[in-house]
Amino acid sequence: MNAKATRAVLTVSIAIAVGLSSSCSTSNAPQPGTPAYYWAAANETFAAGDNTKTAEHLEKIVASENEYKARAEPWLLILTSGAIRGYLDVADNLEYGVRAKKGDPGNFRKYISNYRSTAGRLTLNFAEAFMRFQKGKDDPVPLAFGYPHGTAAPLQELTRASEGFPLQPAEIEAAQRHASEREVLLETCRAAGAPDDTAKTLELFKSGNVQVPRATFLTAMANSLYDQAQLYGPRKLDDGEKLKTFSNLASTALKSIPETKQTKELMAKIEKGQKKK
């Protein structure tokens, strides 16, 4: 065999070897578009601190029946609720600033309107996801994700804004991202049965395979539904039908679990709000 033929044979052999190696290395990887693929992607984006992208991956999973759905649903509810609370937290603090100055420092009203509208759209996603979750009976409920990014400490930017100090657009947008991170963390604490106790929640997640009683998780979600209902009050989005719908969803969730001091207090708040309408 001449040198040219020998090089050709070697080239083909190497190409085959590389192809086989590549095939073996990817054979165990989830195929794009499958629930396993989106589950792996959700874990990756969550670890990177991208809650929005994580929620998008989880939405793809819960759209069909599959082995990841039971783990994806609680996670999606927590992320969506945290995002809603983040938008509302910023909007409320900016509104406090407008009232404090009796004016509009830093064009706050534009952000108030935009953030409440965005929160409103997310509440519809949350309600849909919650009603789907309610069809299941998993008990305990898995919190199959890592300890969230962020801190529970109040945001200095929002404190300044609430006192009427103007913020630059970049500061407001950064505050919104940090507020959402913070609220996802706090919502995780509530879902884990440790409201506002990040230290206790962190210890739970260190052990891995976190599972919580269904009643505990539903109490947290009912609390979130009640707070979302307030977005539709007359001083905010002013939609009586949606206020009633979210209040009813919260009430129904509470009626499905044993009564505790916490659920009794929340039910009283819901009923008081309904009587005002």
SVG drawing of the C-alpha trace seen along z (x, -y; Angstrom):
<svg xmlns="http://www.w3.org/2000/svg" viewBox="-70 -66 74 68">
<polyline fill="none" stroke="black" stroke-width="0.4" points="0.0,0.0 1.5,-3.4 1.8,-6.3 -1.2,-8.1 -3.5,-5.1 -2.2,-4.6 -3.1,-8.2 -6.6,-7.7 -7.2,-4.6 -6.0,-6.3 -8.2,-9.3 -11.3,-7.1 -10.4,-5.0 -10.0,-8.2 -13.3,-9.6 -15.1,-6.4 -13.5,-6.3 -14.4,-9.9 -18.0,-9.2 -18.3,-6.2 -16.8,-8.1 -19.2,-11.0 -22.1,-8.6 -21.2,-6.8 -20.7,-10.1 -24.1,-11.5 -26.2,-8.3 -27.2,-8.9 -27.9,-12.7 -31.6,-13.6 -33.0,-14.3 -34.0,-17.9 -37.8,-18.5 -38.3,-15.7 -39.4,-16.1 -36.0,-14.8 -34.2,-17.4 -36.3,-20.3 -35.8,-18.9 -32.0,-19.0 -32.3,-22.5 -34.4,-23.7 -31.8,-22.5 -29.0,-24.2 -30.7,-27.6 -31.8,-27.6 -28.2,-26.9 -27.2,-29.9 -29.8,-32.1 -32.1,-32.5 -35.6,-31.9 -37.4,-33.2 -35.8,-30.7 -36.2,-27.9 -40.0,-28.6 -40.1,-28.4 -38.5,-24.9 -40.9,-23.8 -43.9,-24.9 -42.9,-22.6 -42.8,-19.7 -46.1,-20.3 -47.9,-20.5 -48.0,-16.7 -48.1,-13.6 -44.6,-12.4 -42.3,-11.2 -41.1,-14.8 -44.4,-16.5 -45.0,-15.9 -41.6,-17.5 -42.0,-20.3 -45.4,-21.6 -44.5,-22.7 -41.3,-24.2 -43.2,-26.2 -45.7,-27.4 -43.0,-28.7 -41.1,-30.5 -44.2,-32.1 -45.5,-33.2 -42.0,-34.7 -41.9,-36.5 -45.4,-38.0 -44.5,-39.1 -41.3,-40.6 -43.1,-42.8 -45.8,-43.8 -43.1,-44.6 -41.4,-47.0 -44.6,-48.6 -45.9,-49.1 -42.7,-50.7 -42.6,-53.0 -46.2,-54.0 -45.3,-54.8 -42.6,-57.1 -45.2,-58.9 -47.4,-59.5 -44.5,-60.6 -43.5,-63.3 -47.0,-64.0 -45.4,-63.8 -43.7,-61.3 -40.0,-61.1 -38.1,-59.3 -41.1,-58.5 -42.3,-56.0 -45.9,-55.8 -44.8,-54.2 -43.0,-51.4 -45.9,-50.9 -48.3,-50.4 -46.0,-48.1 -45.0,-46.0 -48.6,-45.5 -49.7,-44.6 -46.9,-42.0 -47.8,-40.6 -51.4,-40.4 -50.4,-38.2 -48.3,-36.0 -51.2,-35.5 -53.2,-33.9 -50.3,-31.5 -50.2,-30.8 -53.9,-30.1 -53.8,-27.7 -50.8,-25.9 -52.4,-25.7 -55.6,-24.3 -53.6,-21.6 -51.7,-20.9 -54.9,-20.6 -55.9,-17.6 -53.1,-15.6 -52.9,-14.1 -49.2,-13.9 -48.5,-13.9 -45.8,-14.8 -45.1,-17.3 -41.5,-17.3 -39.4,-20.4 -37.0,-18.9 -34.7,-21.8 -31.7,-23.5 -31.8,-26.3 -32.6,-29.5 -30.3,-32.3 -30.8,-35.7 -31.1,-37.1 -34.1,-37.8 -32.8,-41.2 -34.9,-44.2 -33.6,-46.0 -32.0,-49.4 -33.1,-50.6 -36.8,-50.0 -36.4,-51.6 -35.1,-54.8 -37.8,-54.7 -40.5,-54.3 -39.3,-57.5 -39.6,-59.4 -35.9,-59.4 -35.7,-59.1 -33.9,-56.0 -32.3,-55.6 -34.0,-53.2 -31.1,-50.8 -31.6,-50.9 -35.3,-50.2 -34.7,-47.2 -32.0,-45.8 -34.3,-46.2 -37.0,-44.3 -34.6,-41.4 -33.4,-41.3 -36.9,-41.6 -38.0,-38.6 -35.0,-36.5 -35.8,-37.5 -39.5,-36.6 -38.7,-33.2 -36.5,-32.5 -39.2,-33.6 -41.9,-31.7 -39.7,-28.6 -39.5,-29.2 -43.3,-29.3 -43.7,-26.2 -41.2,-24.4 -43.2,-25.3 -40.6,-27.8 -42.0,-31.2 -39.3,-33.9 -36.8,-31.4 -34.1,-31.1 -31.7,-29.3 -34.1,-26.5 -35.0,-26.2 -31.3,-26.0 -30.8,-23.2 -33.8,-21.3 -32.3,-21.7 -28.8,-20.6 -30.2,-17.2 -31.5,-16.9 -34.8,-15.3 -36.9,-17.9 -40.5,-16.8 -43.3,-18.7 -46.8,-17.8 -49.4,-18.7 -51.3,-20.8 -48.2,-22.9 -47.6,-23.5 -51.3,-24.3 -51.3,-26.8 -48.4,-28.6 -50.1,-28.6 -53.4,-29.8 -51.6,-32.7 -50.1,-33.5 -53.5,-33.4 -54.9,-35.7 -52.1,-38.2 -52.6,-38.0 -56.3,-38.7 -55.4,-42.1 -53.7,-43.1 -57.3,-43.3 -58.6,-45.6 -60.0,-49.1 -56.7,-50.9 -54.7,-48.7 -56.0,-46.8 -59.6,-47.2 -61.1,-43.9 -63.7,-42.6 -64.3,-39.4 -60.6,-38.4 -60.4,-39.5 -63.3,-37.1 -61.8,-34.3 -58.5,-34.4 -60.1,-34.7 -62.3,-31.6 -59.2,-29.6 -57.5,-30.5 -60.6,-29.5 -61.0,-26.2 -57.4,-25.3 -57.8,-26.0 -61.0,-24.0 -59.2,-20.9 -56.8,-20.7 -57.1,-20.4 -57.7,-23.7 -54.8,-25.3 -54.4,-28.7 -52.7,-29.9 -55.4,-28.7 -58.1,-30.0 -56.6,-33.4 -56.2,-33.4 -59.7,-32.2 -61.0,-35.1 -59.1,-37.6 -60.5,-36.1 -64.1,-36.1 -63.7,-39.7 -62.5,-40.8 -65.4,-39.1 -68.0,-40.8 -66.7,-44.2 -67.6,-43.5"/>
</svg>
